[in-house]
């Protein structure tokens, strides 16, 4: 798994700029299928609580925390 892609996905989600899967995949230079594979990895292996909002057409984290190597609950991201 490409850690640079994971970091970029995290940055896009955390900043609210992920957009649709198609747009996000384009920003990353990967296929939509690969994007879904990376997001599944982040959810399954890194415990990142990633959800998709169909109204706002973007991904978001369902909870407070930060992605370090593994999702850590309860860490305030507003520093």
Phi, psi and omega per residue, in radians:
X1 nan 2.348 -3.107
X2 -1.419 1.916 -3.093
X3 -1.089 -0.545 3.115
X4 -1.120 -0.647 3.101
X5 -1.192 -0.697 3.115
X6 -1.093 -0.769 3.130
X7 -1.099 -0.760 3.135
X8 -1.120 -0.758 3.090
X9 -1.042 -0.806 3.117
X10 -1.013 -0.810 3.140
X11 -1.063 -0.760 -3.137
X12 -1.135 -0.757 -3.139
X13 -1.179 -0.843 -3.085
X14 -1.085 -0.550 -3.120
X15 -1.578 -0.058 3.135
X16 1.336 0.354 -3.090
X17 -1.974 0.406 -3.072
X18 -1.226 -0.673 -3.095
X19 1.218 -2.860 -3.131
X20 -1.243 2.827 3.075
X21 -0.970 -0.692 3.134
X22 -1.101 -0.814 3.135
X23 -1.154 -0.698 -3.137
X24 -1.154 -0.748 3.105
X25 -1.049 -0.721 3.111
X26 -1.079 -0.773 3.128
X27 -1.055 -0.577 -3.113
X28 -1.533 -0.248 -3.097
X29 1.299 0.569 3.118
X30 -2.263 2.944 3.063
X31 -1.349 2.820 3.069
X32 -1.044 -0.701 3.140
X33 -1.028 -0.764 3.114
X34 -1.143 -0.689 3.093
X35 -1.015 -0.835 3.121
X36 -1.049 -0.657 3.123
X37 -1.127 -0.773 -3.140
X38 -1.158 -0.751 3.131
X39 -1.119 -0.685 3.081
X40 -1.077 -0.741 3.085
X41 -1.045 -0.798 -3.136
X42 -1.072 -0.699 3.141
X43 -1.237 -0.830 -3.050
X44 -1.325 -0.773 -3.013
X45 -1.677 -0.525 -3.114
X46 -1.851 0.011 3.120
X47 1.025 0.491 3.116
X48 -1.319 2.148 -3.099
X49 -1.423 1.150 -3.076
X50 -1.456 2.295 3.080
X51 -2.263 2.900 3.090
X52 -2.122 2.276 3.113
X53 -1.722 1.911 -3.101
X54 -1.225 -0.420 3.100
X55 -1.314 -0.765 -3.125
X56 -1.572 -0.126 3.126
X57 0.951 0.912 3.102
X58 -2.769 2.781 3.045
X59 -1.465 2.726 3.078
X60 -2.668 2.839 3.032
X61 -1.603 2.258 -3.137
X62 -1.588 1.281 -3.142
X63 2.522 2.955 3.098
X64 -1.618 2.483 3.122
X65 2.723 -3.082 3.084
X66 -2.391 2.681 3.081
X67 -1.623 1.957 3.124
X68 -1.792 -1.531 2.925
X69 -1.989 -0.515 3.100
X70 -2.449 2.536 -3.112
X71 -1.023 2.308 3.124
X72 -2.020 2.022 3.131
X73 -1.257 2.599 2.982
X74 1.405 0.151 3.108
X75 -1.641 2.190 -3.128
X76 -1.281 2.149 -3.116
X77 -1.493 -0.133 -3.121
X78 -1.618 1.593 -3.106
X79 -1.839 nan nan
